[in-house]
Amino acid sequence: MSILEIALASQIWARRHEKRQPKFLESDGLKILQRVAFAFLAFTLLIAGLNMAAGRPQMLAQQSVPLVTDR
């Protein structure tokens, strides 16, 4: 076999065995967005439930911070 025949056979074999990439559809993006939103919501509810079970609701500030007025 000549080099040209080997190259041609190799190209034909590669094309037969290549895997095509699936095309990205808009519905795929919507599914991804829904899954991310669901995971965020589930994680938020899990943390809130654990805080409630521990008896300490999550707050930004538990008591007011005194302001320093004289410097």
N, C-alpha and C positions, 0 to 999 in steps of 0.2 A: 504494500500500500504506500502510496506517496503521501507526503505531508499534507497536500491539499485534500486528499480523500479522508485522512484521519481528522483533519480540522472540520470538514463537512459532517462527518459521522458524529463527532463530538458535539457540534452545534445542534444537530437533529436530536440526539439523545438528551441534551440539556433542555431543549424546548418541550420535549415530551414529558419530562419529569419536573418541570418548574411548577411551583404552586402560585396560583393567582391570588393577589391580595384582594380581599373583599372591599367594595367601594363603601365609603362613609355616606350614610344617608342622614337626612335631618331628623328622622325618627330615632336614630341611634343617639344623637346628641340630647334629645328630649329624655330618653331612657336614662342616660348617664346623669343628667341633671336631677331627675326624680330620685335616683338611687342615692345621690349625694345628699339631697334634702331629707330623704327618709333616714339615712344614717345619722345626720346631724340632729334631727328630731329625736331619734331613739336614744342617742347618747345624752342629749339634754334631759330627757325624761329619766334616764337611768341615774344621772347625777342628782337630779332633784329628788328622786325616790330614795336614794341612799342618804341624802342629807335629812330628809324627813324621818327616815328610820333611825338615824343617829340622834334625832331630837334637836337638831340645830338647823333651822332654816337659813338658807344662804342670803345674806344681805350685803350690800356694798359697804355700809358703815354700821357697826353695832352701836356706837355712841357718837355723840357730836364731838368734834375736835375743837378744843379751845383755841381761840385766835390769840396770838401774841401781839399785844398792842403797844407796850412800852419797850423801846429799844434804846 
